[in-house]
Amino acid sequence: MIRTIITPEKQDVSLHIPEDYVGKQIEVLLYAVDELSQQNDQTKTKPAGFRGTLNLTADQYEDFQTHLKDIRNEWDRDI
C-alpha cells in the first residue's frame, strides 16, 4: 500500500504505478485533507447528546429497565 499527501501546484497530477500493481485493481482517492477533518468534527457525537432521545412513556421506561435487568442477569458471571 502506498499513501502520500501532496499539494498540487496545478490541476493535473501524474501518478507512477509500481510494477507489482500493474494489472491489479487499485483504488485512487482524492479529497482535501481539511474537508475530511471538517466532516469528522461534525460526525462526533458525545454520549450525553443522546440523552432523552427515546422519549419513552413511564410504562415503556419501566419495561425497558426490566428488560435491561433481565438480560444483564443472563450473563451470570462472577468477576
N, C-alpha and C positions, 0 to 999 in steps of 0.2 A: 504494500500500500504506500502510496506517495501522497503526502499532504503538504501544501505550502500556501502561504499567503503572499499575494503580490499587490502592488499598487500600480495599475496600468497608467501609462502616460498618453495613450490614445485608445480608440475604440477597438482596435484589432489586437488580439493576443494569439501567439503561435504556441502550440503545445508539441513537445517532443515526447513521443510514446516509447517507453522502453521496449527492447526487443522481445522480452518474455510476455509482454502484454498484447503483442500483435496477434490478431485472430481471436482474441477473447473479448467478451462483452465487458465494457468499462463504464463507469458512471462518472459523469462530469457535473459538478455542482457549481453554480455561480450565484453568489449573494454578497451583499455588502455586510461586512462584519458589524458595523454599527446598527444596521437594520435588525440583525439577528439578536443583538443584545437588547434592543428595544422590545422585540417580540417576547423574549424570555422574561423581561421585567413585568410585562402585562399579564403573563400566564401564571405567575407565582401568587398563590392564594394561601394565606395562613389559615391554620385550622380554626381559629376563632372567627374567621369570616363565614364559616358555615353555621354558626350558632343561630338557631331559630328557623332554619330553612325548611324543616319538616312540617312546621305548622300543624302539629297534632292536637287533637281534642284531648281532654283529660282521660277519657276511656282508651283512646288509641295509645296515649302515652303509657298508661298502666299496662296494656297488653304488650307494648314494645319492651318495657322494662322487665316484665315477666319472661318474655321470650329470651331476652339477653341473659337473665339469670339462669334459665334452663340450659341454654347452650353452653354457658360457662361451666355449669356443674357437670356437663358431659365430659369435660376434659379430664376430671377426676385424676389429677396427678399431684404428687407431693413434690414441692420444690423447696 
